[in-house]
Amino acid sequence: MLLRGSLEVGQPPATLAEPGMYFVHNERTGGMYSKYGVFGAVCFLPPMALEYATTGELPALDSRDRVVLLNGWNTLLTMALAGMLVRLGSLYTRRVWLLSGFAVLTVFGSFIWNYARAQATELPQILLTVVMADQLFRWMRAEGEAGRSRGVWRGLVVWACVAALALTRTNYVMLVPVVAVGMAMGGGVRRGLGWGVCGGVVVAGLMGLANFVKFGSPFLTGYHQYNPAGHMPGIDPFPAVWGFFVSAQKGIWWHFPLAGIAVVGWAGFFRRHGKEAWVLVAGVVCVLVPLLFVPTWAGDWGYGPRYLVAGLPLYGLPWLSWVGNSLPGWRRNAVLGAAVATGMAGMYLGFEVNRAAYFSAYKVRAPFSDLVQPPAGFGSFAPGATYPGMEYFERRPWGVIVGDVFRAEGRLERSPLGEVAKETFSPEDYQAVRLLYWQVYRDGNWWWETRGKRFDESKFALPGDW
């Protein structure tokens, strides 16, 4: 956008990825366009524009200035998210210390911390969702208010957030009927449905226009060139149900512990805030259920259930309402203690993941999992497929797996995977896996050089897929 003044990206490096994986060829115009949503690029224009203004160039890769600017931008977005969480939470309690604790537990006691660190679109998605919920719930509570201008402003903000979310990831279009019904519940049926119809038409029109410009048709979403079958709905939702609610890798309870404690507060939340509770339930049904039937439900090559990350902060609201209004002293202290304990556990997992390079856990798993399935970018194995060390990986959150690397100080033979690796790989491949394990430790350990280099990296080379 900054270099060309258009959405076309030019010709990406041939080594960056397979055709259609990240960039799609528009057969109508002959240009190359990003596969991903337009707003995913728009939300990072400020730091990129600042880099361009200060350096006069925008290299495709390897820009140290960009890392600093993007981290600074993410810090500002995280601060804005914390402020919006406090504002949204103030609808359910006026206790400042509790609102502050809610914001801290939500951002740092969960896998949101990882996306506050990563230069990806998840953090803007979370912020947009929280802003949308705050304005929608205030709209719903303002039924009968005389201040129509304030209601118009709130309505515009709500639909601007829905449009931005849908232009970031297509599945957010499912929020259109949820928001429309929510506005009808709060602002009167005729007025609410009027907003819903107009907002839905605008969102659909913007998505169709973006798809037409980028892919040549309003009905193409960018997933039609690279492995289109991998994105088509299936008929077996069990892997996704297991993954979202049980598994250590993608389970909601591991990665957002507050949502688990909040389950107990849902009954009271329905009694006190029934309309808002139904909107939250409808939102999770409309976003979650379609994901259960898509092979790419896991959103792999990311930490935790990242396709659900934007909405999970809203599922801490029943806990906030419960603790802030209806619990007597000793019960409140017990629930607060449980929230702090699980939040500390979440912080520990987040610390272990965040101290390493971004894809470290996947790099540790790759030599083992690639024995049964070449890397395809989806991370979902065929039903019944097993690989050496699978029990180790499937039963541990990524934070524990990365933590094992640091506890073993990068020495594979000292880790729980050491014996499995020796039994699985040839002597030459075993040394390559040792090198990979060491590199994960080295890349995430700032002080490794002061402790002496313990692995001669010059002797071995990693296979290209690792």
N, C-alpha and C positions, 0 to 999 in steps of 0.2 A: 504493500500500500504506500509506504513512504518513498520507495525508490521508483515505482512505476505509476503510481496514482491509480492503480486498479487492483483487482483481486488476483490477476494472473501472476504466477510465481516464476515464470521463465522455465528454463530447463534445469531441474534439480540434478545434483551429482548422481551419476549412474550407480555409484557404490553405496548411496544412502539407503536404498531399500528396493524391493521388487516393485515393478510397475503396479500402480493401484493401491499399494500398501499405505502410503502417506499422501501421494499426489496422484490426481486423476486426470486422464487425458480427455479433454472436451472434444468430441468428434465433430461438433458443429462449428467450433471456431479454430480447432487445432491447438489451443493453448493448454497449459498445465495449471491445475488449480489444487489447492489444499483440499484433502478429503474431509477435513473437519469443519466445524461450524464457523461462520463468519465472525460471530461475536467473540469466539475464542481468540481471534487475532486482535479485534478491536480493543479488548480489555487490557492488552499489553502494549497498545500504541504509545502511552505516555513515556514509559522508560525507554522504549526503542527510539522514539522521537528525540528524547534527550541525548541518547547515545549518538544519533545521527547529527544532532546540532553541535555537540561538543567535539566529535572526532571526525566528522565529515565522511564517514563510511559506515557500512553495515555488513561486515563479513558474515557469511552463512554460518560458520562454526568458529570455535576457538577465539572468542572475544572475552578478555578478562574484564573489560569495562562493563560488558553486558551482565556478567554474573553479579557484580556489585550493584548495578542499577536494578536488576530484577529482584535481588534480595531486599533492597530498600523498598521497592514497590510492594513486595509481599508483606513487608513489615507494616506498611501503611494500611494495606488491606486487612491484615490481621487485627490491627488496632481498631479499624472501622467495624470489623465483625464483632469484636468484644463489646464495643459500644452499642451496637445494634442488639446483641444478646441481652444486655442490661435493659435496653429500652423495651424489647419484646417481653422480657420477664417481668417488667414493672406492671404489666397487665394482670399479673397473678400474685404478686406480693410487693410490699413496699419496704421490705427489710433490705437495706443497702448491702449489709455483709453477706446476705444470702444470694442476692443478685450477683455480687462480685464472685462468690464461690461458684455459682452456676456458670458464669463465663469462663472462669479458670478451668473447671472440670470439663467443660465442653471442648475448649480449645486444646488444652494440654493434657487432659486425662483421657484422651481418645486419639484415634488415628488421624484426626483433623490436623494435629501437630505436624505430621509428615507432609501434608499438602500445604501447610503454611510455609514449609521450607522449600517445597518443590516448585519449579517454574512451570506449572501446568495450570489448566483451567478450573480445577476443582475448587480452589479457594474463591475465585469470583462466583462460581456457581453457589457455593454455600452462602456467601454474602447476599446474593440476589434473592435466594430462597428465604432467608431470614427477613430481609426488607419487605418482600412480598407478603409474608405471613403477618408481619407487624401491621402493615397498612390494611391488609384485608380484614384482620380481626378488629382493628379500630373502626373500619367501615361498618362491620357487622354490629358493633356495639353502639354505633351512632344513629340507629334507626329512630326517626322522628326528630332528629336535630334540625334546628333552623339553618345552621351554617352549611348551605348547599355548596358554596365555593370550596370549602374544605373537603367535602365529600367528592367533588369533581377532581380535586388534586389527588386525593387518595386513590380514586379509581384509575387515574392516569398512571400513577406510580405502580400500582398493582399490575396493570396490563403491560407497562413498559418492562417490568421484571419478567413476566411470563414470556414476552417476545424475545428478550435477551437470552433467557434460558433455552427457549426452543431453537434459537439461532446459534446456540452453543452445542447442544446435543438434541438430536431429533426426538428422543423419547419423551422429552419434557412437554411436547405438544399435548400429552395426555392430561396435563394440568388444566387445559382450557375448560373442559366441562366442570371440573372441581371448583375452579375459581368462579365460574358463571353461577353455579348453584349456591356457592357461599355468598355471593353478592345478592342473589335473590332471597336467601334466608335472612340477610341483615338489612337490606335496603328496600324491601318490598319486591314482590314477584315481578311486576311489570318493569320497574326501574332496574332491578337486578338483572333480569333476562335481557333487557335492552343493552346494558353494558356488556353482558356476556356474549351476545350475538355480534355486536360491533367489535368487541375485543378479539373474539375468535376469528372473525373475518380478516381483521388486520394482521393477526399472527399468521394465519394461513397464507395470506397474500405476500407477506414478507418472506416466509419460508419458500414459497413457490418462486418468487423473484430471485432469491439467492441461489436456489437450485438451478434455475434456468441459466443464470449468468455463469455459474461454475461448471455445471455438468451437461447443459444443453437441453434440459427438460425440467419442468417444475415437479415432476414425479420421481426424479432420481435423487438419491440422498448421498451418493459418493461411495456406497458400499457395493456397487454393481460390477466392479472390475477385478478386484482382488478377492478371491475365495468367496463369492457371493453366497454359496451354500452354507458357509459358516455363520451367516447372519440370519438365515431363514428360520422361522419358528419351527420347533419340534413338537413332540407329543409326550415327552417324558420330563416332567418338572422335578422329579425326585432329586437329581444331582444339585439343582439350584436350591431347593428347599433345605437339603442337608447342608449345603455350603453356607447359606445365609444364616441358618439358625443353630448349627451344630459345629461345623468344622472349625479347626483352629486357624486356618488360613484366611477364611472369608467371613467367619461368624460375627454377627452383629454384637453379641455379648462380649466377645474378646476385645473388640475394637471400639465399642462405645458402651462401656459398662453402665453408665447412668441410665441408659434405656432399659436395662434389665431391672434395676431397682424401681424405675418409674412404672413398671407393670402393675405394681401393687396400688399405685395411686390413680389408675385409670378409672376405677368405679366412681371415686369422688370427683374426678375431673369431669366425667359425664354429668354428674348431678349439678355441679356448679357452673360448668361452661359447656352445656350440651351441644350447641351449634358449632362451636369451635372444635370440639372433640370429633364430631361427625365429619367435619372438613378434613381434619388430620387423618382419620381412618380412610376416607375416600381418596385422599392423596396417596397414601401408601398402597391402597388397592390398585389404583390406576397406574402407578409407576412400577410397583414391585411385581404384580401378577404377570404383565407381559414379559418381564425379564426372566421369569421362571421357565419360559418355553423357548428361550433363545440360547443357542450353544455358547455364545460369548457372554453369558450372564456374569461370569467371574470378574470381567474387566481386568484381566491379568496384565502382568508387567506393571503392576501398581500395588499399593499396600492396602489390605483390607477390602471390604465390599465397596469399592470406589464409586460404583454406579448408584449407590444409596447414600453417599456421604452428604449430599446437599441437604437432604431432608432429615437426617438423624438428629440434629440439634433440636428440632421441634418436638422430638419424642422424649426430651428431658423435661418438657413443660409440665406434664402431670406430676412429676416428682417435685418440681418447684412449687406448684400450687398446693400439693399435699403437705409438704414440710412447712410452707409459709403460713398456712391457714388453719389446718385441722388437727395437728398432732399436739398432744400435751408434752410437757417438758422432757421426761425421760425417754419417751418414744421418739421424739424429735431428735434427741441426742443420739439414740441408737441408729436411726436412719441416716443422720449426718455422718456418723462414724463409718457406716457401711459405704456411703458414697465416697468419703475420703479414702478409705482403704482400697476400694476398687479403682478409684481415680489414681491413686499412687501406683497400683499395679499397671494401669494403662500408661502412666508416665514412664514406668520402667521399660515397658515394651517399646514405647515411642523413643526413649533415649537410646536403646540398643539399635533400633532401626536407623535413627537419625545420625548416629555417630559414624555410620559407614556410608560408602558411596551409594547412589540411588538404587541400583539394581543388584545390590550385593547378594541378597538371599537367593535371587534367581540364578546368579552366577555359581553359587555354591551347589544348587540343585542340578544345574544344566548337565554336567557330565553323567550323572546317574539317570535322569529322566530322558535324556536324548538317546539312551541305549534302546528305548522302545518306541520313541516318537521323535522324529526330527523337529527342531524348533519351528513353530508355525505362527508364533505371536499370540496364540489364544490361550495356551496353558491348560486346556481341558483335554484330558486323556479319553480314549475310547473306553466304553463300559468294560470293566473287568481287567483293563490293562494294569500291569504292575511293573515295577522296576526296582533294582537293588536300592536299599535304603529308603524305600517308600514309607515304611512305618515310621521312621525317624522324622521325615519331612511332614507327613500328614498329621502327626499328633502334636506338633509344636507350632506355636505362632512364629511368624518371621522374627520377632524380637528375640526369642530364645535361640533360634538358629543362628542369627548374627551374633548374639551374645556368646555362643559356644566358640565362634571364631576368635573372639577376643580373649576368652578365658583360656583357650589353648595357645594364645599368642601366635596365631597364624600357623601353627604346626599341626598338620592334618593327623599325624600319628598320635597326637595327644587328645584329639577330639573324639566324640562318640561315633563319628563316621570313619575313623581310622581303620578298624578291622574290616568293615564292609568294603571300603575302597581297596584294601589289599587283596581281598578275595575276588573282587569284581574285575579289576583292570590288570592288563599286562604290566610288567615292570616299567616299560617306557611310558605308558599312559598313566600309570600311578604317579610317576614323577611329575607329569604335566598337571595332574589334579592337585598334587602338593603345591605346585607353583601357583595355581589358580587360588587355592585356599590362602596362601601367603599373601598374594596380591590384594585380596579382599581385606585382610588385616592391615597391610601396609597403607592402602588407599584411605582407610578410615582411622589411621592412628598417626596423629601429628608428631608424636615424639619417638616414632620407631627408630629413626636413624641414630638418636642419642643412645639407644640401648644396644647398638651393634647390629649390623646386617647379618641375618642368620640363614639366608637362603641365596645361593648363587643363581640368580635368574638368567644368567647368560647361557646356561647349559641346556635349557629346555625352551620349547616354543609351544604355545597353545594352539590346538586345532582351531580353524577359522570360526566354527559355530559356537565356540566357548567364549 
